[in-house]
Amino acid sequence: MLAGTIFFFLRILQIITLIPIWGILAWFVHQADERGLTAPDTVLCLFVVAILATAWALVTLFLFHRGRFTDLWVAVVDLCFFGVLIAGVVLLGRVAENTDCVGAWSNAGWGYWNVGVRVDRTCSMYKAAWGLGILNVLLFFFTAVMAGMIWRRGRDATVGERRGRYW
């Protein structure tokens, strides 16, 4: 029962963190489309994976406890999303990791000193999507482990114990 409850809350957390990823990356796709260009593969990979992972998380969230999916199947698909999210994070990381998004500036003039901070919006959005992607890599790994634990426990349980095993 604890594994099912943890699985449920991890799925909710996945949905909450996947939606900003595809929202951020949709902005990049829109910017490229407005300029008549195709969006970079680094953006498209994580964008498509985030949309598909959100759909998978929603479907399994509502149908997992009904027994429509086998627990082993959910664990295998979650491991697949784990691998594809790693690929998306690695591709987007090449863009995001080598840039500094915040820079300080200062100038002196006419008896006063100006100091400010410049934040690059594009860079910050890349890094936010990248960081949320890393979080979802971990979350999909943990939900795959939880689904595997539920499958193993359900395989060893009697029919009467299987009725209330999710939450």
C-alpha positions in Angstrom: 0.0 0.0 0.0 2.9 2.4 0.7 4.4 1.8 -2.7 1.1 2.6 -4.4 0.7 5.8 -2.4 4.3 6.9 -3.2 3.7 6.0 -6.9 0.6 8.2 -6.9 2.3 11.2 -5.4 5.3 10.8 -7.7 3.0 10.7 -10.7 1.4 14.0 -9.6 4.9 15.5 -9.2 5.8 14.3 -12.7 2.8 16.0 -14.2 3.4 19.2 -12.3 7.1 19.3 -13.5 6.5 18.1 -17.1 4.0 20.8 -18.0 6.4 23.7 -17.5 9.0 21.8 -19.7 6.8 21.6 -22.7 5.5 25.1 -22.0 9.0 26.6 -22.0 10.1 24.6 -25.0 6.9 25.5 -26.9 8.0 29.1 -26.7 11.3 28.2 -28.5 9.4 26.3 -31.1 7.1 29.2 -31.6 10.0 31.7 -31.9 11.6 29.5 -34.6 8.3 29.2 -36.4 7.8 33.0 -36.4 11.2 33.4 -38.1 10.4 30.7 -40.7 13.0 28.3 -39.3 12.7 24.8 -38.0 13.1 24.4 -34.3 16.5 23.0 -33.2 16.6 19.2 -32.6 17.9 19.9 -29.1 14.6 21.6 -28.3 12.3 19.3 -30.2 13.6 16.1 -28.6 12.8 17.1 -25.0 9.7 18.9 -26.1 8.1 15.8 -27.7 9.3 13.5 -25.0 7.8 15.8 -22.3 4.4 15.9 -24.1 4.4 12.1 -24.5 5.5 11.6 -20.9 2.8 13.9 -19.6 0.2 11.9 -21.5 1.6 8.7 -20.1 1.7 10.0 -16.6 -2.0 11.2 -16.8 -3.2 7.9 -18.3 -1.4 5.8 -15.7 -2.4 8.1 -12.9 -6.1 7.5 -13.6 -6.0 3.9 -14.8 -3.2 2.3 -12.8 -5.3 1.6 -9.7 -8.1 0.1 -11.8 -5.9 -2.8 -12.9 -6.1 -1.9 -16.6 -2.4 -1.8 -16.9 -0.1 -4.5 -15.5 2.3 -3.2 -13.1 5.2 -4.7 -15.0 4.1 -2.9 -18.2 4.1 0.5 -16.4 7.5 -0.2 -15.0 8.9 -1.1 -18.5 7.4 2.0 -20.1 8.6 4.2 -17.3 12.1 2.9 -17.9 11.8 3.7 -21.6 10.8 7.3 -20.7 13.7 7.4 -18.2 16.1 6.6 -21.1 14.5 9.0 -23.6 14.4 11.8 -21.0 18.1 11.2 -20.5 18.7 11.7 -24.2 16.6 14.9 -24.2 18.4 16.3 -21.2 21.8 15.5 -22.7 20.9 17.2 -26.0 19.5 20.3 -24.3 22.3 20.3 -21.8 24.8 21.0 -24.5 23.1 24.3 -25.1 22.4 25.2 -21.5 25.4 24.1 -19.5 28.2 26.3 -21.1 26.5 29.6 -20.8 26.2 32.1 -18.0 22.7 33.5 -17.7 23.4 36.3 -15.2 25.9 39.0 -15.6 26.6 42.1 -13.5 27.3 45.5 -14.9 28.4 48.7 -13.4 29.3 52.2 -14.6 30.3 55.4 -13.0 29.2 58.8 -14.2 28.4 62.3 -13.0 29.0 61.5 -9.3 27.0 58.3 -9.0 27.6 54.6 -9.4 25.2 52.4 -11.3 25.2 48.7 -10.5 22.8 46.2 -12.1 22.2 42.6 -13.0 21.5 41.4 -16.5 19.5 38.2 -16.8 19.4 36.5 -20.2 15.8 35.2 -20.6 16.5 32.7 -23.3 19.4 31.2 -21.4 17.4 31.0 -18.2 14.5 29.3 -19.9 16.9 26.7 -21.4 18.4 26.0 -18.0 15.0 25.8 -16.3 13.8 23.2 -18.9 17.1 21.4 -18.5 16.8 21.3 -14.7 13.2 20.1 -14.8 14.2 17.5 -17.3 16.8 16.1 -14.9 14.2 16.0 -12.1 11.9 14.0 -14.3 14.7 11.6 -15.2 14.9 10.8 -11.5 11.1 10.7 -11.0 10.5 8.3 -13.9 13.2 6.0 -12.5 11.6 6.1 -9.1 8.1 5.4 -10.5 9.5 2.5 -12.5 11.0 1.1 -9.3 7.7 1.6 -7.4 5.7 -0.1 -10.2 8.1 -3.0 -10.2 7.7 -3.3 -6.4 4.0 -3.3 -6.7 4.2 -5.9 -9.5 6.4 -8.2 -7.4 4.2 -7.9 -4.4 1.1 -8.5 -6.4 2.6 -11.5 -8.1 3.3 -13.1 -4.7 -0.1 -12.0 -3.2 -3.3 -14.0 -3.0 -6.4 -12.8 -4.9 -7.9 -11.3 -1.7 -4.8 -9.3 -1.0 -4.7 -7.9 -4.5 -8.0 -5.9 -4.3 -6.7 -3.0 -2.2 -3.0 -3.0 -3.1 -2.7 0.4 -4.8 -4.2 3.0 -2.5 
